[in-house]
Amino acid sequence: MNFHLASFEASFGLFSQLPPSDRLEIAFAGRSNVGKSSLINKLLNRRNLARVSSVPGKTATINFYTLEDIRIVDLPGYGYAKVSKSEKARWAGLMEGYFADDRRLGLVVQLVDMRHAPTRDDLQMINFLIDNEFPFVIVLTKRDKLSARQQQERLKELAKELPYFEQLTILPISSTSGEGMQELREIIEEVAQSEREA
């Protein structure tokens, strides 16, 4: 799969605007400011394909990108407090609508900041994915901000902090250095290949 060939497709602010799911989708989820846009840019070898912002809660839409015969879906970040109730309700409707819709969802890439314990929202999202049997991997972002020793310590802590830790696929990744990115690409290729063969 040529990850360089990805292109921006469209952004949608309301669930009612979403296009039908006519191909395999790989969705990226995580709290605001966890580094989703940076990760997507690094994954697809593009500097500014996904808009990166230092302001949490900037991705308030679902953004679709085309990559060969699949779609990369950038979901709005959750857990950012400084937005109005009506905006929070719109985001919630967008997210709930997306997951409740009968979409061809092959994988959810759930991002968690490696430097900190998962937030209550992170755990709620992970439990939601488990309860609804969505296939997912957990990507630990910002690993480059920790030393090798700190990374090991955080992984030990995460074993206690995350439900079903032993059964999860967990990838520490750096969107700066690209460490761990190849493993994520291989997982996405595997999911896409399984779909083609189904």
C-alpha positions in Angstrom: 0.0 0.0 0.0 1.4 3.4 -1.0 0.8 5.6 2.0 2.2 8.6 0.0 -0.9 8.6 -2.2 -3.4 9.6 0.3 -5.6 12.7 -0.4 -8.1 14.8 1.5 -11.7 13.8 0.6 -14.1 15.9 2.7 -15.0 17.2 6.2 -18.4 16.9 7.8 -19.8 18.7 10.9 -23.1 16.8 11.2 -23.8 13.1 11.2 -26.6 13.6 8.5 -23.9 14.9 6.1 -21.7 11.7 6.2 -21.4 9.9 2.9 -22.4 6.2 2.7 -19.7 3.8 3.8 -18.7 2.3 0.4 -15.2 1.1 1.4 -13.2 -0.1 4.3 -12.6 2.7 6.9 -9.8 3.0 9.4 -10.9 5.5 12.1 -8.6 7.5 14.4 -10.0 8.4 17.8 -8.6 10.2 20.9 -8.9 13.1 23.3 -8.3 16.6 22.1 -4.6 17.5 21.6 -3.4 13.9 21.8 -1.7 14.3 18.4 -4.2 12.7 16.0 -3.5 15.1 13.1 0.3 14.9 13.6 0.1 11.1 13.6 -2.0 11.0 10.4 0.4 13.3 8.7 3.4 11.1 9.6 1.5 7.9 8.8 0.8 9.2 5.3 4.2 10.9 4.8 2.6 14.3 4.3 3.4 17.5 6.3 0.0 19.3 6.2 -2.6 16.8 5.0 -4.4 16.8 8.4 -4.4 20.3 9.9 -2.4 20.4 13.1 -3.3 22.9 15.8 -1.8 23.7 19.2 -5.4 24.6 20.2 -7.2 21.6 21.8 -10.5 20.7 20.2 -9.7 22.2 16.8 -10.9 19.1 14.9 -14.6 19.6 15.4 -15.5 17.7 12.2 -15.1 14.2 10.9 -12.4 14.4 8.2 -12.2 11.7 5.5 -9.0 10.9 3.6 -8.7 8.5 0.6 -5.9 6.0 0.6 -6.0 3.6 -2.4 -9.2 1.6 -1.8 -9.7 2.5 1.9 -10.7 5.6 3.9 -8.8 7.1 6.8 -11.3 8.8 9.1 -10.1 11.5 11.6 -12.7 11.7 14.3 -13.2 14.8 16.4 -11.2 14.9 19.7 -13.2 14.3 22.8 -12.8 15.6 26.4 -12.1 19.2 25.8 -14.0 21.3 28.4 -13.8 24.8 26.9 -16.6 24.4 24.3 -20.3 25.3 24.6 -22.9 22.7 25.6 -24.4 22.9 22.1 -21.0 22.3 20.5 -20.4 19.3 22.8 -23.8 17.9 21.9 -23.0 18.3 18.2 -19.7 16.5 18.6 -21.4 13.7 20.6 -24.0 13.3 17.9 -21.3 13.1 15.3 -19.3 10.5 17.1 -22.3 8.4 18.3 -23.8 8.6 14.8 -20.6 7.5 13.2 -20.2 4.4 15.4 -23.9 3.5 15.4 -24.1 3.7 11.6 -23.5 0.5 9.8 -20.1 1.5 8.4 -17.4 -0.8 7.0 -15.2 -0.1 10.0 -12.1 -2.3 9.8 -10.1 -0.8 12.6 -10.2 2.0 15.2 -6.8 3.5 16.1 -7.3 4.7 19.7 -4.7 7.3 20.7 -3.6 7.8 24.3 -0.9 10.2 25.5 1.9 7.9 26.8 3.1 10.5 29.3 0.0 10.3 31.5 -2.5 7.8 32.8 -5.5 7.4 30.5 -8.2 9.9 31.2 -11.7 9.0 32.2 -12.8 9.8 28.6 -10.0 7.5 27.3 -11.2 4.6 29.4 -14.8 5.2 28.5 -13.9 5.1 24.8 -11.8 2.0 25.2 -14.6 0.2 27.1 -17.1 1.3 24.5 -14.9 -0.3 21.8 -14.5 -3.5 23.8 -18.3 -3.7 24.7 -19.3 -3.1 21.0 -16.6 -5.5 19.7 -15.0 -3.0 17.4 -11.5 -4.1 16.3 -9.0 -1.6 17.7 -5.4 -0.9 18.6 -4.1 1.5 21.1 -1.4 3.9 19.9 0.6 5.6 22.7 1.5 9.0 21.4 4.4 11.4 22.4 6.8 8.6 23.3 9.7 10.8 22.2 8.9 13.1 25.1 10.0 10.3 27.5 13.3 8.6 28.0 13.6 4.8 27.4 13.4 4.2 31.1 10.3 6.4 31.5 8.7 4.6 28.6 9.3 1.3 30.3 7.8 2.7 33.6 4.8 4.0 31.8 4.1 0.6 30.1 4.2 -1.1 33.5 1.7 1.5 34.8 -0.5 1.1 31.8 -0.7 -2.6 32.5 -2.6 -1.6 35.6 -4.5 1.3 34.2 -5.9 -0.2 31.0 -8.7 -2.8 31.0 -7.7 -6.2 29.4 -4.1 -4.9 28.9 -2.7 -8.3 28.1 -5.2 -8.8 25.3 -4.7 -5.4 23.7 -2.4 -4.4 20.8 -0.4 -1.5 22.1 2.0 0.6 19.9 4.2 3.3 21.4 4.7 5.8 18.5 6.5 9.1 17.9 5.0 11.4 15.2 8.3 13.3 15.4 10.8 10.5 14.8 8.5 8.1 13.2 9.3 5.3 15.7 6.5 2.7 15.7 5.0 4.1 12.5 6.0 1.1 10.3 4.2 -1.3 12.7 1.0 0.8 12.4 1.2 0.8 8.6 1.6 -3.0 8.6 -1.5 -3.4 10.8 -3.5 -1.2 8.5 -2.2 -3.1 5.4 -3.1 -6.4 7.1 -6.7 -5.2 7.8 -7.1 -3.9 4.3 -5.8 -7.2 2.8 -8.2 -9.2 4.9 -11.1 -7.1 3.7 -10.0 -7.6 0.0 -9.9 -11.3 0.5 -13.2 -11.5 2.4 
